[in-house]
Amino acid sequence: MRRRHDLRADEDVCHSLGFGSRPVITGDVTQIDLPRRGRSGLIEAGDIFRAVNGIAFVHSDESDVVAPSPGAENIRAYDEHKTRQAEQQLSLLEAEARRAAVAR
């Protein structure tokens, strides 16, 4: 079942849990298809519950893939893409900071 993580829907799940329940929420933060300024419910849930005792987060990487190499290669490609994006963003921020310093 494919469903977007939404803060309200995630909150509803929390309200409906019974004693002894062990829900599992899965998702892939590289697969977020929200508008630029949209906030992923999956990431927001991680921020909210990170400090709650008894809740654990498991983050996978290519070493966790037991499928043939295309699966691991896909994960590696996403990781490399995220690194390139972060480096580009950092470069832009540094250039903007330099321009602001010169303007002062």
N, C-alpha and C positions, 0 to 999 in steps of 0.2 A: 504494500500500500504506500503510495507516495502522497505526502501531505507536507505542506509548509509548516515549519515551526512558528507558532504564533504565541506571544506571551499569554494572552487570554486563554487560549486552548490549553497551554501547559499548566496554567493556574487551575483550570477546571479539573485536569487530571489529578492534581495534588489534592483537591477537595474530595475526590471520589475514591481515594485509596482507602483500603480497609487495613485493620491491624495485621501486621505480619506481611503486608504486601511488599513485593520487590519489583517495582516497575523498571523497565529498561528503555531508555530513550537512545535511539541511534541516529546518527546524522553525519554528514560530511560537510565541514565548513568550506571546502573548496567548491561545493556545488550550490552556493547561495545565489539565487537569481532574483535579487531584490533591486529596486531602483537604487542609484548611487547613494542616496542619503538614507536608505532603508536600514533598519537595525534587525539583524537576524534574531529570531526568538531562540534559536539553538545557542548562539553565542551569549545572548542575554541570560538564558537559563544557567549557563556555565558561570557567569558573573555572579548571579544571585545565590546559587547553591554551593559555590566553591568552599565557603567557610562552614557549611552545615555538617555537623558530625554525623557520620553514617552514610554520607553520599560520596561516591567515588566517580572519578572521571578516568577513562582509559583512552589514551590517544595512540593511534596506530601509525605506523610508517611502513615503508616497503619491506622491512624485515618481517613484518607480520603477515605478509601475503604468501599463501601457500599455493596459489594458483600458478600456472605457467608464467614465464617471464613477462608477457605483456601486462599483466596486472601490476607487477612490481615496477615495470617501466613507466606505466601510466602514473603511478603514485610519485615516482621520482620526478617525472616531468612536471607534475603539479607543484611539487616542492621547489623545484628549480625556478618555475614561473613565479611563485610567491616571493622567492628570494630576489629575483630580478625586479619585481614590482617594488619591493621594499627598498632596494638600493636606488631605484629611480626616484621614489618618493623622498628619500633622504637627500638625494642630490638636489632636488627641487627646493626642499626646505632650506638647505644650506645656502643655495644661490639666493633665495629670497631674503634670508638673514643678512647676507653680505650686501645686497642692494639696500636693505633698510638701514644698515650701519653706515653706508656711504651717504645716504640721503640725510642722515642726522647731522 
